[in-house]
Amino acid sequence: MFSVVAPRTKFIFKMILVGISASVLIWYMSTHDTLPNLQTARALVPSFSGDSSETGSSTELAITGNYIVLDTVDMQVSLFEDEVLVGRFEILHAPDTGSSEYVPQGLYSIDKKTRTKLSTITMVRFPYFIQFGDTHALHATPQNAEGVELAEAHMDGLIELSAWDAERIYAFAKEGMSVRVKTEKVLGTNSEPKKMDIIYDVLPATSAEAYALTDLVTGQTLLTKNAGDKYPIASITKLVTALVATDVIGQGAQVLAPDEHYYTLSDLYYPLLLRSDNAVAEQIAMHAGETYFMSNMNAYVKALGMAQSSFADSSGLSPKNISSAFDLSLLAHHLYFEKKFLLDITKEEDMSITSTDGESWDITNQNVLARDPYFRGGKLGYTDEAGQTSLSIFTVPVGLEVRPIAVVVLNSRDWKHDTRTLLRWLVETTKDGAVSNEP
């Protein structure tokens, strides 16, 4: 984030530096088959954060790298990797700000992690216990000795999350990592991400019939073509299949795979999303009951506001599986902020899974961009009716910041070229760092 409060000469110098840096980045992208890694991008496009210090509760705390933000106003935990938002989770319980045990606003660091913290007085367990600031911690919903959750067993000074969310945060957290606690709204110039004011004369040349570039942090649509029109989406469908299966089947359920062996659903995500196995998608739907499963798929996307989307099968082979670039941008936002574990799977280059009776299955990712260090997840698709389709999320430099950008491409003849062309256009067009006044 940056704030234009420096003297004019200093600001002009910054703009010149950013322009040069972004030009170098564009040259790098045009001469390399893959995008540069995030560290290279940060070196080329610096971030100018205003100086800040902990002088009051409304002051922004300057922290960099990987860190955690605990916001007890909006009741959410946000994870930042290289200063890019990579996850957001709901806080179930936090001490009231008016109580003597609330967690004061400020900057802390993680003291230690304990997979299960046991209270020797009450014999209550606190899973995924992350301690910071000596006396404060966040954890999953407490459990008794038998592992039954105790929804009302709150402890003073502790922040509670669901078991699933707490496990994700526990895996991300490291001892010594910064933890920023916010207990009241921060209204400073750096408090909210800024929308980009993009001015351009020439649109990027692509083969896609429709596309959309969306900033997932601000929700701003940056560039579109026929984004409101409906198209068959092919195997992008499988992202919704995975989402619905998580809810209606459960990750620990044993599902019969096409090879006649049983695997847990969490293992079958890999052939479903990496090799885009149509038979696996069909088996997952059949496990729940195909009619019931398809009804849930259509209800799921409607609940996300995807009004132009509907599904006839779980694999994407049907041309009746349709959506728009706008709708799929909503899906990308949901995956990035709510179901990131599925995106993490789509980044794997290869994986080996084992059936319940010991049969191994080696899987390779068909998405060549999964090897790109900018890639944060997504899915490809192809059928004769749909052409080439893709939903991809990348963290790329946009002006003075690095942001997660969803790229949706529909009915393309070359999804890889179109995706890269759109991203390179975005970096080049925003290289001067123009930002509107609207947050």
NUBA-934814 format. One record per residue (C-alpha): residue in three letters; chain; x, y, z. Coordinates in Angstrom, 1 decimal. Layout:
<recs>
ALA:A:X:Y:Z;
...
</recs>
This chain:
<recs>
MET:A:0.0:0.0:0.0;
PHE:A:1.1:3.6:-0.4;
SER:A:0.0:7.0:0.5;
VAL:A:0.7:10.2:-1.6;
VAL:A:1.8:12.4:1.3;
ALA:A:5.4:12.9:0.5;
PRO:A:6.8:16.1:-1.1;
ARG:A:6.2:16.3:-4.8;
THR:A:9.8:15.7:-5.7;
LYS:A:9.9:12.5:-3.7;
PHE:A:6.6:11.3:-5.3;
ILE:A:7.9:12.0:-8.8;
PHE:A:11.1:10.1:-8.1;
LYS:A:9.0:7.1:-6.9;
MET:A:6.8:7.2:-10.1;
ILE:A:10.0:7.2:-12.3;
LEU:A:11.4:4.3:-10.3;
VAL:A:8.2:2.3:-10.6;
GLY:A:7.9:3.0:-14.3;
ILE:A:11.5:1.8:-14.9;
SER:A:10.9:-1.3:-12.6;
ALA:A:7.7:-2.2:-14.3;
SER:A:9.3:-1.9:-17.7;
VAL:A:12.0:-4.3:-16.7;
LEU:A:9.3:-6.7:-15.5;
ILE:A:7.5:-6.5:-18.8;
TRP:A:10.7:-7.2:-20.6;
TYR:A:11.3:-10.2:-18.4;
MET:A:7.8:-11.5:-19.0;
SER:A:8.1:-11.1:-22.8;
THR:A:11.5:-12.9:-23.0;
HIS:A:10.7:-15.8:-20.6;
ASP:A:8.2:-18.6:-21.2;
THR:A:7.0:-18.4:-17.6;
LEU:A:6.3:-15.4:-15.4;
PRO:A:9.0:-14.3:-12.9;
ASN:A:8.7:-15.6:-9.4;
LEU:A:7.1:-13.4:-6.7;
GLN:A:10.5:-12.5:-5.1;
THR:A:11.7:-11.3:-8.5;
ALA:A:8.5:-9.3:-9.0;
ARG:A:8.8:-7.6:-5.6;
ALA:A:12.4:-6.6:-6.4;
LEU:A:11.4:-5.1:-9.7;
VAL:A:8.2:-3.4:-8.5;
PRO:A:8.9:-2.0:-5.0;
SER:A:6.1:-1.2:-2.5;
PHE:A:6.2:2.3:-0.9;
SER:A:4.5:2.0:2.5;
GLY:A:4.3:5.2:4.5;
ASP:A:6.3:5.2:7.7;
SER:A:4.2:4.1:10.6;
SER:A:4.7:3.4:14.3;
GLU:A:2.6:2.1:17.1;
THR:A:1.6:5.4:18.4;
GLY:A:-2.1:4.8:18.8;
SER:A:-4.9:2.3:18.1;
SER:A:-5.7:3.8:14.7;
THR:A:-2.1:3.5:13.4;
GLU:A:-1.3:1.1:10.6;
LEU:A:1.4:-1.3:11.6;
ALA:A:4.2:-1.7:9.0;
ILE:A:4.9:-5.4:8.6;
THR:A:6.2:-7.3:5.6;
GLY:A:6.7:-10.9:4.4;
ASN:A:4.4:-13.6:5.8;
TYR:A:2.1:-12.5:8.6;
ILE:A:-1.3:-13.0:10.2;
VAL:A:-3.9:-10.3:10.9;
LEU:A:-6.6:-10.9:13.6;
ASP:A:-9.5:-8.6:13.1;
THR:A:-11.9:-8.8:16.0;
VAL:A:-14.1:-6.1:14.6;
ASP:A:-15.0:-7.9:11.4;
MET:A:-14.3:-11.3:13.2;
GLN:A:-11.9:-12.7:10.7;
VAL:A:-8.3:-14.0:10.4;
SER:A:-6.3:-13.1:7.3;
LEU:A:-3.1:-14.8:6.1;
PHE:A:-0.6:-12.9:4.1;
GLU:A:2.2:-14.5:2.1;
ASP:A:4.8:-12.1:0.8;
GLU:A:2.3:-9.4:1.7;
VAL:A:-0.3:-10.9:-0.6;
LEU:A:-3.6:-12.0:0.9;
VAL:A:-3.8:-15.8:0.6;
GLY:A:-6.5:-16.8:3.0;
ARG:A:-9.3:-15.4:5.1;
PHE:A:-11.2:-17.3:7.9;
GLU:A:-14.1:-16.5:10.2;
ILE:A:-13.5:-16.0:14.0;
LEU:A:-16.2:-17.9:16.0;
HIS:A:-15.4:-16.2:19.3;
ALA:A:-13.2:-13.5:20.6;
PRO:A:-13.2:-11.6:24.0;
ASP:A:-15.3:-8.5:24.0;
THR:A:-13.4:-5.3:23.5;
GLY:A:-14.9:-4.0:26.8;
SER:A:-13.8:-6.9:28.9;
SER:A:-10.6:-7.1:30.9;
GLU:A:-9.5:-10.1:28.9;
TYR:A:-9.7:-8.7:25.4;
VAL:A:-6.7:-8.9:23.1;
PRO:A:-5.4:-5.3:22.8;
GLN:A:-4.7:-3.9:19.3;
GLY:A:-1.0:-4.1:18.4;
LEU:A:1.7:-6.0:16.8;
TYR:A:2.8:-9.4:18.3;
SER:A:4.8:-12.4:17.3;
ILE:A:4.0:-16.1:17.6;
ASP:A:5.6:-17.6:20.7;
LYS:A:4.9:-21.2:20.0;
LYS:A:2.6:-23.7:18.4;
THR:A:1.0:-26.7:20.1;
ARG:A:-1.1:-29.2:18.1;
THR:A:-3.3:-29.9:21.1;
LYS:A:-3.1:-27.8:24.3;
LEU:A:-4.5:-29.5:27.4;
SER:A:-6.0:-27.7:30.4;
THR:A:-4.9:-29.8:33.4;
ILE:A:-7.6:-28.1:35.5;
THR:A:-10.7:-28.7:33.2;
MET:A:-9.1:-31.5:31.1;
VAL:A:-10.4:-29.5:28.0;
ARG:A:-8.3:-29.8:24.8;
PHE:A:-7.6:-26.8:22.6;
PRO:A:-6.6:-28.1:19.1;
TYR:A:-4.2:-26.1:16.8;
PHE:A:-3.1:-23.8:19.6;
ILE:A:-1.1:-20.8:18.5;
GLN:A:0.2:-18.6:21.3;
PHE:A:1.2:-15.0:20.8;
GLY:A:2.0:-12.1:23.1;
ASP:A:2.6:-14.5:26.0;
THR:A:-1.0:-14.7:27.2;
HIS:A:-3.0:-14.7:24.0;
ALA:A:-3.8:-17.5:21.5;
LEU:A:-6.0:-18.7:18.8;
HIS:A:-7.3:-22.3:18.5;
ALA:A:-9.9:-24.6:17.2;
THR:A:-13.2:-25.2:19.1;
PRO:A:-12.3:-26.9:22.4;
GLN:A:-12.9:-30.6:22.9;
ASN:A:-13.4:-32.9:25.8;
ALA:A:-11.3:-36.0:26.5;
GLU:A:-13.3:-38.0:24.0;
GLY:A:-12.8:-35.5:21.2;
VAL:A:-16.4:-34.0:21.4;
GLU:A:-16.5:-30.3:20.6;
LEU:A:-17.5:-28.0:23.5;
ALA:A:-18.9:-25.0:21.8;
GLU:A:-19.3:-23.0:25.1;
ALA:A:-15.9:-23.8:26.6;
HIS:A:-14.3:-20.4:25.9;
MET:A:-11.2:-19.3:27.7;
ASP:A:-10.3:-15.7:28.5;
GLY:A:-8.0:-14.0:26.1;
LEU:A:-8.3:-16.7:23.4;
ILE:A:-9.7:-16.5:19.9;
GLU:A:-11.7:-19.5:18.6;
LEU:A:-12.1:-20.8:15.0;
SER:A:-13.6:-23.9:13.4;
ALA:A:-11.4:-27.0:13.4;
TRP:A:-10.9:-26.8:9.6;
ASP:A:-10.0:-23.1:9.6;
ALA:A:-7.7:-23.4:12.6;
GLU:A:-5.8:-26.3:11.0;
ARG:A:-5.2:-24.2:7.9;
ILE:A:-3.9:-21.3:10.0;
TYR:A:-1.8:-23.7:12.1;
ALA:A:-0.1:-25.1:9.0;
PHE:A:0.7:-21.5:7.8;
ALA:A:1.9:-20.1:11.1;
LYS:A:5.6:-20.2:12.1;
GLU:A:7.2:-19.4:15.4;
GLY:A:8.4:-15.7:15.4;
MET:A:5.8:-14.8:12.6;
SER:A:4.2:-11.4:13.1;
VAL:A:0.6:-11.2:14.3;
ARG:A:-1.3:-7.9:13.9;
VAL:A:-4.4:-7.5:16.0;
LYS:A:-7.1:-5.0:15.0;
THR:A:-9.8:-4.2:17.6;
GLU:A:-11.2:-1.1:15.9;
LYS:A:-11.7:0.3:12.4;
VAL:A:-8.6:1.8:10.9;
LEU:A:-9.3:4.7:8.7;
GLY:A:-5.8:5.8:7.6;
THR:A:-4.9:6.3:4.0;
ASN:A:-3.4:2.8:3.8;
SER:A:-6.3:1.0:5.5;
GLU:A:-8.1:-0.3:2.5;
PRO:A:-6.9:-1.6:-0.9;
LYS:A:-7.3:0.9:-3.7;
LYS:A:-9.1:0.2:-7.0;
MET:A:-7.0:0.8:-10.1;
ASP:A:-7.9:3.6:-12.5;
ILE:A:-6.9:1.9:-15.7;
ILE:A:-6.6:4.0:-18.9;
TYR:A:-5.8:2.2:-22.2;
ASP:A:-6.1:2.7:-26.0;
VAL:A:-5.6:-0.9:-27.3;
LEU:A:-7.1:-4.1:-26.0;
PRO:A:-5.0:-7.2:-25.9;
ALA:A:-5.2:-9.5:-28.9;
THR:A:-6.7:-12.9:-27.8;
SER:A:-8.5:-15.8:-29.5;
ALA:A:-11.0:-16.1:-26.6;
GLU:A:-14.6:-15.3:-27.3;
ALA:A:-15.0:-14.1:-23.7;
TYR:A:-12.7:-13.2:-20.8;
ALA:A:-12.6:-11.4:-17.5;
LEU:A:-9.7:-10.0:-15.4;
THR:A:-10.8:-9.4:-11.8;
ASP:A:-8.9:-8.1:-8.7;
LEU:A:-10.0:-10.5:-6.0;
VAL:A:-9.1:-8.1:-3.2;
THR:A:-11.2:-5.2:-4.3;
GLY:A:-13.6:-7.2:-6.4;
GLN:A:-13.0:-4.7:-9.3;
THR:A:-13.4:-6.0:-12.8;
LEU:A:-10.3:-4.8:-14.6;
LEU:A:-11.0:-5.9:-18.2;
THR:A:-13.7:-7.9:-19.9;
LYS:A:-14.9:-9.2:-23.2;
ASN:A:-18.4:-10.6:-23.6;
ALA:A:-18.2:-11.4:-19.8;
GLY:A:-21.9:-11.5:-19.3;
ASP:A:-22.6:-14.0:-22.1;
LYS:A:-23.1:-17.7:-21.4;
TYR:A:-20.7:-20.3:-22.7;
PRO:A:-20.1:-24.0:-22.1;
ILE:A:-17.3:-24.2:-19.5;
ALA:A:-16.1:-27.8:-19.9;
SER:A:-13.9:-29.1:-17.0;
ILE:A:-14.0:-25.9:-15.0;
THR:A:-17.1:-27.7:-13.8;
LYS:A:-14.9:-29.9:-11.7;
LEU:A:-14.1:-27.1:-9.3;
VAL:A:-17.8:-26.9:-8.4;
THR:A:-17.9:-30.7:-8.2;
ALA:A:-15.2:-30.6:-5.6;
LEU:A:-16.9:-27.9:-3.6;
VAL:A:-20.2:-29.7:-3.5;
ALA:A:-18.7:-33.1:-2.8;
THR:A:-16.9:-31.5:0.3;
ASP:A:-20.3:-30.5:1.6;
VAL:A:-22.6:-33.4:0.7;
ILE:A:-20.1:-36.3:1.0;
GLY:A:-17.3:-35.3:3.3;
GLN:A:-13.6:-35.5:2.8;
GLY:A:-13.1:-38.6:4.9;
ALA:A:-15.8:-40.6:3.0;
GLN:A:-14.6:-43.6:1.1;
VAL:A:-15.6:-43.4:-2.6;
LEU:A:-15.4:-46.2:-5.2;
ALA:A:-13.1:-45.0:-8.0;
PRO:A:-13.1:-46.1:-11.6;
ASP:A:-10.3:-48.6:-10.9;
GLU:A:-12.6:-50.5:-8.5;
HIS:A:-10.7:-49.4:-5.5;
TYR:A:-11.9:-47.2:-2.7;
TYR:A:-10.2:-43.9:-1.9;
THR:A:-11.1:-41.1:0.5;
LEU:A:-12.8:-38.2:-1.2;
SER:A:-9.8:-35.9:-0.1;
ASP:A:-7.5:-38.2:-2.2;
LEU:A:-9.9:-38.3:-5.2;
TYR:A:-9.6:-34.5:-5.4;
TYR:A:-6.2:-35.1:-7.1;
PRO:A:-7.3:-37.1:-10.1;
LEU:A:-10.4:-34.9:-10.3;
LEU:A:-8.6:-31.6:-10.4;
LEU:A:-5.0:-32.5:-11.6;
ARG:A:-5.7:-34.9:-14.5;
SER:A:-9.3:-33.8:-14.9;
ASP:A:-10.6:-37.4:-14.7;
ASN:A:-14.2:-37.5:-16.0;
ALA:A:-14.9:-41.0:-14.6;
VAL:A:-13.9:-39.8:-11.1;
ALA:A:-16.2:-36.9:-11.4;
GLU:A:-19.1:-39.2:-12.4;
GLN:A:-18.2:-41.7:-9.5;
ILE:A:-18.3:-38.9:-7.0;
ALA:A:-21.8:-37.8:-8.2;
MET:A:-23.0:-41.4:-8.2;
HIS:A:-21.7:-41.9:-4.6;
ALA:A:-24.1:-39.2:-3.4;
GLY:A:-26.9:-40.0:-5.9;
GLU:A:-26.6:-38.3:-9.3;
THR:A:-29.9:-36.4:-9.2;
TYR:A:-29.3:-35.2:-5.6;
PHE:A:-25.7:-34.2:-6.4;
MET:A:-26.6:-32.2:-9.5;
SER:A:-29.4:-30.4:-7.6;
ASN:A:-26.8:-29.4:-5.0;
MET:A:-24.4:-28.2:-7.7;
ASN:A:-27.0:-25.9:-9.2;
ALA:A:-28.1:-24.7:-5.7;
TYR:A:-24.4:-24.0:-4.7;
VAL:A:-23.6:-21.7:-7.5;
LYS:A:-27.0:-19.8:-7.2;
ALA:A:-26.1:-19.2:-3.5;
LEU:A:-22.8:-17.6:-4.7;
GLY:A:-24.8:-15.2:-7.0;
MET:A:-23.8:-17.1:-10.2;
ALA:A:-27.2:-16.5:-11.8;
GLN:A:-26.0:-17.4:-15.3;
SER:A:-24.6:-20.8:-14.4;
SER:A:-26.2:-24.2:-14.5;
PHE:A:-24.9:-27.8:-14.7;
ALA:A:-26.2:-31.0:-16.3;
ASP:A:-23.3:-33.3:-15.2;
SER:A:-20.4:-33.4:-12.8;
SER:A:-17.6:-33.7:-15.3;
GLY:A:-18.1:-30.9:-17.8;
LEU:A:-18.6:-33.1:-20.8;
SER:A:-22.1:-31.8:-21.3;
PRO:A:-22.5:-28.6:-23.4;
LYS:A:-25.3:-27.7:-21.0;
ASN:A:-22.8:-26.9:-18.3;
ILE:A:-22.8:-23.2:-18.9;
SER:A:-21.6:-20.1:-17.1;
SER:A:-20.2:-16.6:-17.9;
ALA:A:-16.8:-15.0:-17.3;
PHE:A:-18.5:-12.7:-14.7;
ASP:A:-20.0:-15.7:-12.8;
LEU:A:-16.7:-17.6:-12.9;
SER:A:-15.0:-14.6:-11.4;
LEU:A:-17.4:-15.0:-8.4;
LEU:A:-16.4:-18.6:-8.2;
ALA:A:-12.7:-17.7:-8.2;
HIS:A:-13.3:-15.2:-5.3;
HIS:A:-15.1:-17.9:-3.3;
LEU:A:-12.3:-20.4:-3.8;
TYR:A:-9.6:-18.0:-3.0;
PHE:A:-11.1:-16.7:0.2;
GLU:A:-13.2:-19.6:1.5;
LYS:A:-12.0:-22.9:0.0;
LYS:A:-8.3:-22.3:-0.7;
PHE:A:-7.4:-25.9:0.1;
LEU:A:-8.9:-26.9:-3.3;
LEU:A:-6.8:-24.2:-5.1;
ASP:A:-3.7:-25.5:-3.3;
ILE:A:-4.4:-29.0:-4.8;
THR:A:-4.5:-27.5:-8.3;
LYS:A:-1.0:-26.2:-7.8;
GLU:A:0.6:-29.6:-7.3;
GLU:A:2.7:-30.8:-10.2;
ASP:A:2.1:-34.4:-9.3;
MET:A:0.7:-36.6:-6.5;
SER:A:0.6:-40.2:-5.5;
ILE:A:-2.5:-41.4:-3.7;
THR:A:-3.2:-44.8:-2.0;
SER:A:-6.5:-46.7:-1.9;
THR:A:-7.9:-48.1:1.3;
ASP:A:-6.5:-51.5:0.3;
GLY:A:-3.0:-50.2:-0.5;
GLU:A:-3.2:-49.7:-4.3;
SER:A:-1.2:-46.7:-5.4;
TRP:A:-2.2:-44.2:-8.1;
ASP:A:0.3:-41.7:-9.6;
ILE:A:-1.2:-38.5:-10.9;
THR:A:0.3:-35.6:-13.0;
ASN:A:-1.1:-32.2:-13.3;
GLN:A:-2.2:-31.4:-16.9;
ASN:A:-2.1:-27.6:-16.3;
VAL:A:1.3:-26.4:-17.5;
LEU:A:0.9:-23.1:-15.6;
ALA:A:0.9:-25.0:-12.3;
ARG:A:4.7:-24.8:-12.5;
ASP:A:4.6:-21.0:-12.6;
PRO:A:5.5:-19.5:-9.3;
TYR:A:2.9:-16.8:-9.8;
PHE:A:0.1:-19.4:-10.1;
ARG:A:-2.2:-19.7:-7.1;
GLY:A:-4.6:-22.2:-8.5;
GLY:A:-7.3:-22.9:-11.1;
LYS:A:-8.7:-25.4:-13.7;
LEU:A:-8.6:-26.0:-17.4;
GLY:A:-11.2:-27.4:-19.7;
TYR:A:-11.8:-28.5:-23.3;
THR:A:-14.6:-29.9:-25.3;
ASP:A:-15.5:-29.4:-29.0;
GLU:A:-18.5:-27.3:-28.0;
ALA:A:-16.7:-25.2:-25.3;
GLY:A:-13.3:-24.9:-27.0;
GLN:A:-10.5:-24.2:-24.5;
THR:A:-11.5:-22.8:-21.2;
SER:A:-9.7:-21.8:-18.0;
LEU:A:-10.1:-20.2:-14.6;
SER:A:-6.8:-19.2:-13.2;
ILE:A:-5.6:-17.1:-10.2;
PHE:A:-2.2:-15.4:-10.2;
THR:A:-0.5:-13.0:-7.8;
VAL:A:1.0:-10.3:-10.1;
PRO:A:2.3:-6.8:-9.8;
VAL:A:-0.6:-4.3:-10.5;
GLY:A:0.7:-0.8:-10.3;
LEU:A:2.5:-0.4:-6.9;
GLU:A:1.2:-3.6:-5.4;
VAL:A:1.0:-7.3:-5.9;
ARG:A:-2.5:-8.6:-6.0;
PRO:A:-4.4:-11.8:-6.6;
ILE:A:-6.0:-11.6:-10.1;
ALA:A:-8.6:-14.0:-11.5;
VAL:A:-8.2:-14.7:-15.2;
VAL:A:-11.2:-16.4:-16.8;
VAL:A:-11.0:-17.4:-20.5;
LEU:A:-13.8:-19.0:-22.4;
ASN:A:-14.1:-20.5:-25.9;
SER:A:-10.4:-19.9:-26.6;
ARG:A:-8.2:-21.5:-29.2;
ASP:A:-5.1:-21.1:-27.0;
TRP:A:-5.9:-20.6:-23.3;
LYS:A:-2.3:-20.5:-22.3;
HIS:A:-1.4:-17.7:-24.7;
ASP:A:-4.6:-15.8:-23.9;
THR:A:-4.0:-16.0:-20.2;
ARG:A:-0.4:-14.8:-20.4;
THR:A:-1.4:-12.0:-22.9;
LEU:A:-4.0:-10.7:-20.5;
LEU:A:-1.7:-10.7:-17.5;
ARG:A:1.1:-9.0:-19.4;
TRP:A:-1.3:-6.4:-20.7;
LEU:A:-2.4:-5.7:-17.1;
VAL:A:1.1:-5.3:-15.8;
GLU:A:2.1:-3.0:-18.7;
THR:A:-1.1:-0.9:-18.5;
THR:A:-0.8:-0.3:-14.8;
LYS:A:3.0:0.2:-14.7;
ASP:A:2.6:3.9:-13.8;
GLY:A:0.7:2.9:-10.6;
ALA:A:-2.4:5.0:-11.2;
VAL:A:-4.9:4.5:-8.4;
SER:A:-8.3:6.1:-8.1;
ASN:A:-9.5:7.9:-5.0;
GLU:A:-12.3:5.3:-4.4;
PRO:A:-11.3:2.4:-2.0;
</recs>
